[in-house]
């Protein structure tokens, strides 16, 4: 996608691969998507993917968020910017220290204090998780004075949801919220 212009991306069919009912759906810009999230009073978990391919993406992203009002107190409680790239998260934290950031992946326990300088969340794959690791994450204070939190991904089955909840994770990222909700809270 990095070789496409914004106009070319706008013409792509983003829905056809889901099925005929979705054919013709367009790829929204970040600005359009943020407005949609706002209309529905939703939270925003925004991932910066491959930031090394897009120099300045942190500043550009934060500018859109600021222009759309997402860097005010009300919205900051609903916003997380995450990435696998520690340099990118450091840049976000340096540019907008009040924004909650999440480091995707599973840094070694000895590296958690260094990560806590620029990130609030450690977001590993659920398959790499243990109760010991969750406790180690919670034992470290983050950049906003609270313990680091841990959100795991991508939990799409009931057994895995119950297992990671038993470890004491703070959040579960899923493509199947119905399955996870039933597993943790019943019908």
N, C-alpha and C positions, 0 to 999 in steps of 0.2 A: 504494500500500500504506500510505502514511502516514495515511490516513483510516480504516484498519481497526483494530479493537481486537485484542489478542493472541488473544482467544477466536475472533474472526472469521477471523484468519489460520490458526489451528489447524484450522479446518474446511475450508479450501480444498483442492482437489485439485491437488497439485503435480506429479503424474505423468501424468495423462491425455493431455496434449499429446505425450508421448513415444510413446504407443501404449497399446492396451488392457491389455497386461501390467502397466503401471505405474499404471493408474487407481486412484485412492484413496490414493496415497502422500501423506502429510501434510508440511507445511512444519515442519521441526524448529526449536525455539528455539535460540539460540546455545548455551545450556547443554547441551541435548541433543546438538547437533552436536559440541561440544568433547568430550563424553564418548565419542561414537562414534569420533572421531579418536584419542582416547587408547586406546580398546579395540584399535584396529588399529595402534597405534604409528606413526602417520603424522605428517607435518609439517603445519602450518597456515599458509596464506597467506590472511589475513583482510583483506578490503577494506571500508573504511568508505565507503559510497556516499551521496552527497548529504548530508554531515554538517550542512550549514546548515539542512536541514529538520528535524533532530533535535537541538536544543540539549542538550548534555551527553552525547551518544552516546559520546564518548571515555571519560569517567569510568564510564559504565554498562558499556561493553565491558570496560574494564580491571578493573572489579569482578567481572564474571563470570569473566574469565580468572584473577584472583587467587583467587576462591572455589574454582575447579576445579584450582588448583595449577599453572597455566600460567605463573606469573611466577617460578618457581624456576629454578635454574641448569640443570637437565636440560631443562626445557621451553623455556627461552629460546633454546636452540640449534635448536629446531624451529618457532619462531614468527616470523612477519613480519606486521606490520600495515601496510597500504598504503592510499593514497587519492590522488585527483587534487587534493585540497584541502590546500594547504600549511599553512593555519591549523590544520586538524585534526591534521595530522602533528606540527606544533609542540606542540600540546596533549598528544598522546600522549607525545612525547619529554619534555616538561616534567613530566608526571605519573608517567611510568615510564621514566626515562632508559636503563634496561638493555634495553628492548624494541627489537628491530630494526625500523626503519621503512623503507618504500619509497615514493618519490614517483612516482606514475604520470604519465606524460607526458614531454616532452622539453624541459627548460629550456634556455635558451641557454647556450652554453659559458661566457660571462662570468658567468652566474648560479650556476654550480655551487658555488663556494666559499660563497655564502650558503646554499644548500640543505644543504651539508654540516654545518651547525650542528645540524640536527634530523633528518637522514635518512641512512641507511646505503646505500640503494639508489636508483638512478635506473632507472625501469621504463618505457621508451618502447615505442611500437608499432614492430615490426620494420621497417615500411615507411619509417620516418623515420631509419633508422640508417645510419651509415658507420663505417669503421674509424677515421677521425679522431675522431669523436665518442666512440667507446668508449675510445680512448686518453686523450681529455680527461677523461672521467669517472674513469678509473683514476689520473689524475695528481693528484686532489684527495683529501685526507685527510678521513675522515668523523668523526662524533662519538665513535666508540669507538676512535679511534687507528689504524684501518686505512684503506686506500684505499677510496673509494666503489666499489661494485660495480654491475653493470648486468644486469638481467633484462629480456628483451624478450618482448612478447606480440603477438598470439596467432599463433604459428608452427604451422601445421597441415600444411605440405607439406615434402617432403624437400629440395627445392632451397633453399627459404628457410632451413631448419634448417642446411644446410651453409654457406650464405652467412654467416649471423650467427655461427655457430661459428667461421668463419674470421676474423671481426672480433675475436674474443677475448672474447665476452660471458661472463658468469659463470653465467647461467642462462637457460633458455628456458621460457616459460609457454605451454602448449599444451592444446588439447582432444583432440589425437591423439598421446598419448605413444608409441604403437606405431610410428607413422610416423616421428616424430623419432628414436626410439631406433634404428630400422633404418637411418635415414639417417646417423646419427653413429657407430654401433657395429656395424653389420651385423646379421645375424639372430641 
